[in-house]
């Protein structure tokens, strides 16, 4: 007798959310604190760190797409097509994240530290994180074929990432910094391994919740290209389509803006405002709005359309960051309030982006006659990593260009203002461009998505 599949429900949503909790216990820690670790603990030139981020993204061009092809060709087993990778990759990605933050190596020769920096960062980002993140992102299509349920998964995924971001953003500064009356806050270098180890353990626990709670219901393997598909031809079939190209451009803009904000927070509050407490509060104001916005964004996506709702979100957040740039706010709490409001708008796109990717996968299935979940998500993941690289690279080179001195206890007032400008103007430009790309180039309006869903429903009977 054939085993009856459990209906889609809250357990799937919680499980899928837990997957991005696991992802972000390493990803958010790296994007928020790794540059600070390299420059202020290991004493590495920020230009060298920026170069690392760019070089590793070149490697990702091969590992991401390669992993996507592996996922598409994998026939699946008793756990499904995507869930096995969650189980296999949970511990390696956590261990690799821990290896990034080893304070005990800071006194090694600079050349050796740079070699270790490249080796550990590529191991974490290009190999281990890719191994688990590509199948995880692709899995949404296999959990349910229903568009509204996929939007709910996207919402819960955002909530999962927000929970991890909230913990890291708020708790970590209190662990890493010591406040001293009348003196600048002191960075406690030896606590970086403790933080990375703690979050690594939490990441493993979250991944296994994802593995245990999620059920795959759609036989993606049956609809995919299969073992005999030519990998290069498969990539060519998806990468030049307008729907995917446009969302790639948006994602690069989004990640450039968001991660630059995240990586600059440690510098803005400790240098421009002179209060590391702001780093912890920034963790709250850049994550709590996501919790508020996520259910609202889900309703906006269902009523207005995902494209239409994200235009409002991206352009709204861009406008607020540009106003902050013009005002040169001196009061830290006013700046925090403005940032929080920008993230209310930004949460709209951040919530709906994963549902938009499933729309793109459906659109390409109609155009190509074959499903390429793994490849599409891999290419999209690579685009997001490009945004991460541009943010880290641009942040590093921008810090160097304004005269930032790595390892120095204090910076000049001119450097402080320069840091403020980097943290407001560049995100305003990046997010504004992203909004315009969605408005004028992204083709999947609410009407078009409905048309595609009707076609695929008839095709699948």
Order of alpha helices (4+ residues) and beta strands (2+ residues): alpha-alpha-alpha-alpha-alpha-alpha-alpha-beta-beta-alpha-alpha-alpha-alpha-alpha-alpha-alpha-alpha-alpha-alpha-alpha
